Amino acid sequence: MTSQPGILAIWNDVKPGREADFETWFQSEHLAERLAVPGFQFGRRHEAISGAPRFFVFYVTDGPEVLTSEPYCDRVDNPTPMTRMIMSEVFLNMNRTVCRRVARRGGPRGAYAVTVRFNNSPDEAKATRVLDALVKDPAVASAELWIADDAGGQPMSAEEKLRGGDKKIKACLIVDTLRQAEAEAVGADMATEFPGAEVGVFRVLCQLGHGMGA
């Protein structure tokens, strides 16, 4: 196992009028199903206050290799009937990337999150300096830097085929805050600090994990 946790980072929209199907699937089946895969520690779901896509989910795993392991690949290559329906009929604008968490600052997780998505490789040293500065503010609970770790040559899973293919990122900086106003202020600062990145501000909807602060 790598010493750096794995991150599965996902942003997506939902077909208008199918929100109830999406909620039922995620709450009653999907989140618990993913956390049952060996090596998955924690998952958290968000909805956008500003920015797009509308929904953001991330999972923390023991290492990036969990996300190419046999148990996980078996799961995504054999979707349940409900998952098959959601993937083919409900998901829109899917952005999904396997990452490794290269830096984490602060302690608790917050009620709001700012994501800074990089479509080109960022300056990691600068991003880490930004993390160090952010967590000095008591309004910021914690901050992390994720770098893409997609294994080259991995075949497209059955789930991804149903979605029609996914977009990818190169990296993401995520900042947790205690309150919405603070998240919006951080989001505005990050848009100025990283003008080429895509910034979203989200509220937390739910989370589940074997270690809730993973």
C-alpha positions as CSV (number, residue, x, y, z in Angstrom):
1,M,0.0,0.0,0.0
2,T,1.1,3.5,-0.7
3,S,1.5,5.9,2.2
4,Q,-0.7,8.5,0.4
5,P,-4.4,7.9,0.6
6,G,-6.4,7.5,-2.7
7,I,-9.1,9.8,-3.7
8,L,-11.9,9.2,-6.1
9,A,-13.2,12.7,-7.1
10,I,-16.5,13.0,-9.0
11,W,-18.5,15.9,-10.2
12,N,-21.8,15.4,-12.2
13,D,-25.1,16.9,-13.2
14,V,-28.4,15.1,-13.2
15,K,-31.0,15.0,-16.0
16,P,-33.8,17.5,-15.2
17,G,-36.8,15.7,-13.7
18,R,-34.8,12.7,-12.6
19,E,-33.5,14.2,-9.3
20,A,-35.7,11.8,-7.2
21,D,-34.3,8.8,-8.9
22,F,-30.7,10.1,-8.3
23,E,-31.5,10.7,-4.6
24,T,-33.0,7.3,-4.1
25,W,-30.1,5.5,-5.7
26,F,-27.4,7.4,-3.9
27,Q,-29.0,7.2,-0.5
28,S,-30.4,3.7,-0.5
29,E,-27.7,1.9,-2.5
30,H,-24.7,3.6,-3.9
31,L,-22.9,5.1,-1.0
32,A,-23.1,2.0,1.2
33,E,-22.1,-0.2,-1.7
34,R,-18.9,1.7,-2.4
35,L,-18.0,1.8,1.3
36,A,-18.3,-2.0,1.3
37,V,-15.4,-2.4,-1.1
38,P,-12.2,-3.3,0.8
39,G,-9.9,-0.3,1.2
40,F,-12.7,2.4,1.1
41,Q,-12.6,4.5,4.2
42,F,-14.9,7.5,3.7
43,G,-17.3,9.1,1.3
44,R,-19.0,12.5,1.3
45,R,-21.5,14.1,-1.0
46,H,-22.1,17.8,-1.8
47,E,-24.4,20.1,-3.8
48,A,-23.3,23.3,-5.4
49,I,-24.0,26.7,-4.1
50,S,-22.1,28.2,-7.0
51,G,-20.1,26.7,-9.9
52,A,-20.8,23.6,-11.9
53,P,-21.5,20.7,-12.1
54,R,-24.3,20.6,-9.5
55,F,-23.0,17.6,-7.5
56,F,-19.6,16.7,-6.0
57,V,-18.7,13.4,-4.3
58,F,-15.3,12.1,-3.1
59,Y,-14.2,8.9,-1.6
60,V,-11.0,8.3,0.5
61,T,-9.3,5.0,0.1
62,D,-6.3,3.3,1.7
63,G,-4.3,4.1,-1.5
64,P,-4.9,4.9,-5.2
65,E,-4.4,1.2,-6.0
66,V,-7.7,0.3,-4.3
67,L,-9.4,2.1,-7.2
68,T,-7.9,-0.4,-9.6
69,S,-8.2,-3.4,-7.3
70,E,-10.0,-6.6,-8.3
71,P,-12.9,-6.0,-5.8
72,Y,-13.5,-2.5,-7.0
73,C,-13.2,-3.4,-10.7
74,D,-15.6,-6.2,-10.2
75,R,-18.1,-3.8,-8.7
76,V,-17.9,-1.2,-11.5
77,D,-17.9,-3.9,-14.2
78,N,-21.1,-5.5,-12.8
79,P,-23.5,-2.6,-12.0
80,T,-26.7,-3.3,-10.2
81,P,-30.0,-2.8,-12.2
82,M,-30.5,0.5,-10.4
83,T,-27.0,1.7,-11.1
84,R,-27.3,0.7,-14.7
85,M,-30.4,2.8,-15.0
86,I,-28.9,5.8,-13.3
87,M,-25.7,5.7,-15.3
88,S,-27.4,5.4,-18.6
89,E,-30.4,7.7,-18.1
90,V,-29.7,10.2,-15.3
91,F,-26.0,11.2,-15.1
92,L,-24.8,14.2,-17.1
93,N,-21.5,15.9,-17.5
94,M,-19.5,13.3,-15.5
95,N,-16.1,14.3,-14.4
96,R,-14.3,11.4,-12.5
97,T,-10.6,11.0,-11.6
98,V,-8.6,8.7,-9.4
99,C,-6.2,10.8,-7.4
100,R,-3.7,10.5,-4.6
101,R,-3.8,12.9,-1.6
102,V,-0.4,14.6,-1.6
103,A,-1.0,17.1,1.2
104,R,-3.6,17.7,4.0
105,R,-3.6,20.6,6.4
106,G,-5.8,21.2,9.4
107,G,-7.9,18.7,11.4
108,P,-11.7,18.5,11.1
109,R,-13.9,18.5,8.1
110,G,-16.3,21.4,7.6
111,A,-19.9,21.9,6.5
112,Y,-18.9,23.6,3.3
113,A,-16.3,22.9,0.7
114,V,-14.5,24.8,-2.1
115,T,-13.1,22.8,-5.0
116,V,-10.4,24.2,-7.3
117,R,-10.2,21.9,-10.3
118,F,-7.1,22.0,-12.5
119,N,-7.4,20.8,-16.0
120,N,-3.6,21.3,-16.5
121,S,-0.9,20.2,-14.0
122,P,-0.6,22.9,-11.3
123,D,2.4,24.3,-9.5
124,E,2.3,21.9,-6.5
125,A,4.7,24.1,-4.5
126,K,2.4,27.1,-4.9
127,A,-0.7,25.0,-4.1
128,T,0.9,23.7,-0.9
129,R,1.8,27.3,0.1
130,V,-1.8,28.3,-0.4
131,L,-2.9,25.4,1.8
132,D,-0.5,26.4,4.6
133,A,-1.8,30.0,4.4
134,L,-5.5,29.0,4.4
135,V,-5.5,26.9,7.5
136,K,-4.2,29.8,9.6
137,D,-7.7,31.2,9.3
138,P,-9.9,29.7,12.1
139,A,-12.8,29.8,9.6
140,V,-11.1,27.1,7.6
141,A,-11.4,23.6,9.0
142,S,-8.9,21.8,6.7
143,A,-7.5,21.8,3.2
144,E,-6.1,19.1,0.8
145,L,-4.3,18.8,-2.5
146,W,-5.1,15.9,-4.8
147,I,-3.1,14.9,-7.8
148,A,-4.4,12.7,-10.6
149,D,-3.2,9.1,-10.4
150,D,-5.1,7.4,-13.2
151,A,-3.3,4.2,-14.3
152,G,-2.5,4.4,-18.0
153,G,-4.1,1.8,-20.2
154,Q,-6.9,0.9,-17.7
155,P,-9.9,-0.3,-19.7
156,M,-13.2,1.6,-19.5
157,S,-15.5,0.1,-16.9
158,A,-19.0,-1.1,-17.7
159,E,-20.3,1.8,-15.6
160,E,-18.3,4.4,-17.6
161,K,-19.5,2.9,-20.9
162,L,-23.1,3.4,-19.7
163,R,-22.2,7.1,-19.0
164,G,-20.6,7.5,-22.4
165,G,-17.1,8.3,-21.1
166,D,-15.9,10.7,-18.3
167,K,-13.9,13.9,-18.2
168,K,-10.7,14.0,-16.1
169,I,-8.8,16.6,-14.1
170,K,-5.1,16.9,-13.4
171,A,-5.5,18.0,-9.8
172,C,-7.8,19.5,-7.2
173,L,-7.4,21.7,-4.2
174,I,-10.3,21.3,-1.7
175,V,-10.9,23.6,1.2
176,D,-13.4,22.9,4.0
177,T,-14.9,25.8,5.9
178,L,-17.3,26.1,8.8
179,R,-19.8,28.5,7.2
180,Q,-21.2,29.4,3.8
181,A,-20.0,33.0,3.8
182,E,-16.5,31.8,4.5
183,A,-16.6,29.2,1.7
184,E,-17.8,31.9,-0.7
185,A,-15.0,34.2,0.3
186,V,-12.4,31.4,-0.1
187,G,-13.9,30.6,-3.5
188,A,-13.5,34.2,-4.7
189,D,-9.9,34.2,-3.5
190,M,-9.1,30.9,-5.2
191,A,-10.6,32.2,-8.5
192,T,-8.2,35.1,-8.3
193,E,-5.2,33.0,-7.1
194,F,-5.7,30.3,-9.8
195,P,-7.4,32.1,-12.8
196,G,-7.2,29.0,-15.1
197,A,-8.9,26.7,-12.6
198,E,-12.6,25.8,-12.2
199,V,-13.9,26.9,-8.8
200,G,-17.0,25.5,-7.1
201,V,-18.6,26.2,-3.7
202,F,-20.5,23.4,-2.2
203,R,-22.6,22.5,0.9
204,V,-22.2,19.0,2.4
205,L,-25.3,16.8,2.0
206,C,-24.2,13.5,3.7
207,Q,-21.2,11.4,4.5
208,L,-20.4,7.8,5.5
209,G,-17.2,6.1,6.6
210,H,-15.4,3.6,8.7
211,G,-13.3,6.6,10.0
212,M,-15.5,9.6,9.7
213,G,-12.6,12.1,9.6
214,A,-10.6,10.1,7.1
